[in-house]
Amino acid sequence: MPHIIIEYTDNIKQEANIPFLLEKISKSLIARASIFPVGGIRLRAIELKEYLIADGEEDYAFVHAICKIGSGRSEEDKKAVCADMFEIIKKHFSSLMEKRYLALSLELYEFGEAGTMKYNNIHERFKKEKN
């Protein structure tokens, strides 16, 4: 963990540069390896083709980030990570926001370990790098 899901409306695809946004968020999370194991970081984006925003009378757009984490992080750490991620998102879309109607949001979803199952060998790579 964390898993980051970026949902964005297809009407901004050409200008959004979503791969670069994912890269910037990834780097910010890797910099916090003491909070989130690097081997557990997952980022993905979902382009939305069917949506309705507000009254539907303008070419509105939105980007919604979901940050899913397992429990156990301090409130201070969660706030700092979310604030950093949201600042990255706001800066990334600042020029686009000047040109069109755009809504940006971020949601933190924290869940207990009892509700998840995980199995991977990616963590081993990062444990080897430390030794």
Secondary structure as a PSIPRED ss2 file (coil, helix, strand):
# PSIPRED VFORMAT (PSIPRED V4.0)

   1 M C   1.000  0.000  0.000
   2 P C   1.000  0.000  0.000
   3 H E   0.000  0.000  1.000
   4 I E   0.000  0.000  1.000
   5 I E   0.000  0.000  1.000
   6 I E   0.000  0.000  1.000
   7 E E   0.000  0.000  1.000
   8 Y E   0.000  0.000  1.000
   9 T E   0.000  0.000  1.000
  10 D H   0.000  1.000  0.000
  11 N H   0.000  1.000  0.000
  12 I H   0.000  1.000  0.000
  13 K H   0.000  1.000  0.000
  14 Q H   0.000  1.000  0.000
  15 E H   0.000  1.000  0.000
  16 A H   0.000  1.000  0.000
  17 N C   1.000  0.000  0.000
  18 I H   0.000  1.000  0.000
  19 P H   0.000  1.000  0.000
  20 F H   0.000  1.000  0.000
  21 L H   0.000  1.000  0.000
  22 L H   0.000  1.000  0.000
  23 E H   0.000  1.000  0.000
  24 K H   0.000  1.000  0.000
  25 I H   0.000  1.000  0.000
  26 S H   0.000  1.000  0.000
  27 K H   0.000  1.000  0.000
  28 S H   0.000  1.000  0.000
  29 L H   0.000  1.000  0.000
  30 I H   0.000  1.000  0.000
  31 A C   1.000  0.000  0.000
  32 R C   1.000  0.000  0.000
  33 A C   1.000  0.000  0.000
  34 S C   1.000  0.000  0.000
  35 I C   1.000  0.000  0.000
  36 F C   1.000  0.000  0.000
  37 P C   1.000  0.000  0.000
  38 V H   0.000  1.000  0.000
  39 G H   0.000  1.000  0.000
  40 G H   0.000  1.000  0.000
  41 I C   1.000  0.000  0.000
  42 R E   0.000  0.000  1.000
  43 L E   0.000  0.000  1.000
  44 R E   0.000  0.000  1.000
  45 A E   0.000  0.000  1.000
  46 I E   0.000  0.000  1.000
  47 E E   0.000  0.000  1.000
  48 L E   0.000  0.000  1.000
  49 K C   1.000  0.000  0.000
  50 E C   1.000  0.000  0.000
  51 Y C   1.000  0.000  0.000
  52 L C   1.000  0.000  0.000
  53 I C   1.000  0.000  0.000
  54 A C   1.000  0.000  0.000
  55 D C   1.000  0.000  0.000
  56 G C   1.000  0.000  0.000
  57 E C   1.000  0.000  0.000
  58 E C   1.000  0.000  0.000
  59 D C   1.000  0.000  0.000
  60 Y C   1.000  0.000  0.000
  61 A E   0.000  0.000  1.000
  62 F E   0.000  0.000  1.000
  63 V E   0.000  0.000  1.000
  64 H E   0.000  0.000  1.000
  65 A E   0.000  0.000  1.000
  66 I E   0.000  0.000  1.000
  67 C E   0.000  0.000  1.000
  68 K E   0.000  0.000  1.000
  69 I E   0.000  0.000  1.000
  70 G E   0.000  0.000  1.000
  71 S C   1.000  0.000  0.000
  72 G C   1.000  0.000  0.000
  73 R C   1.000  0.000  0.000
  74 S C   1.000  0.000  0.000
  75 E H   0.000  1.000  0.000
  76 E H   0.000  1.000  0.000
  77 D H   0.000  1.000  0.000
  78 K H   0.000  1.000  0.000
  79 K H   0.000  1.000  0.000
  80 A H   0.000  1.000  0.000
  81 V H   0.000  1.000  0.000
  82 C H   0.000  1.000  0.000
  83 A H   0.000  1.000  0.000
  84 D H   0.000  1.000  0.000
  85 M H   0.000  1.000  0.000
  86 F H   0.000  1.000  0.000
  87 E H   0.000  1.000  0.000
  88 I H   0.000  1.000  0.000
  89 I H   0.000  1.000  0.000
  90 K H   0.000  1.000  0.000
  91 K H   0.000  1.000  0.000
  92 H H   0.000  1.000  0.000
  93 F C   1.000  0.000  0.000
  94 S H   0.000  1.000  0.000
  95 S H   0.000  1.000  0.000
  96 L H   0.000  1.000  0.000
  97 M H   0.000  1.000  0.000
  98 E H   0.000  1.000  0.000
  99 K H   0.000  1.000  0.000
 100 R C   1.000  0.000  0.000
 101 Y C   1.000  0.000  0.000
 102 L E   0.000  0.000  1.000
 103 A E   0.000  0.000  1.000
 104 L E   0.000  0.000  1.000
 105 S E   0.000  0.000  1.000
 106 L E   0.000  0.000  1.000
 107 E E   0.000  0.000  1.000
 108 L E   0.000  0.000  1.000
 109 Y E   0.000  0.000  1.000
 110 E E   0.000  0.000  1.000
 111 F E   0.000  0.000  1.000
 112 G C   1.000  0.000  0.000
 113 E H   0.000  1.000  0.000
 114 A H   0.000  1.000  0.000
 115 G H   0.000  1.000  0.000
 116 T C   1.000  0.000  0.000
 117 M C   1.000  0.000  0.000
 118 K C   1.000  0.000  0.000
 119 Y C   1.000  0.000  0.000
 120 N C   1.000  0.000  0.000
 121 N C   1.000  0.000  0.000
 122 I H   0.000  1.000  0.000
 123 H H   0.000  1.000  0.000
 124 E H   0.000  1.000  0.000
 125 R H   0.000  1.000  0.000
 126 F H   0.000  1.000  0.000
 127 K H   0.000  1.000  0.000
 128 K H   0.000  1.000  0.000
 129 E H   0.000  1.000  0.000
 130 K H   0.000  1.000  0.000
 131 N C   1.000  0.000  0.000
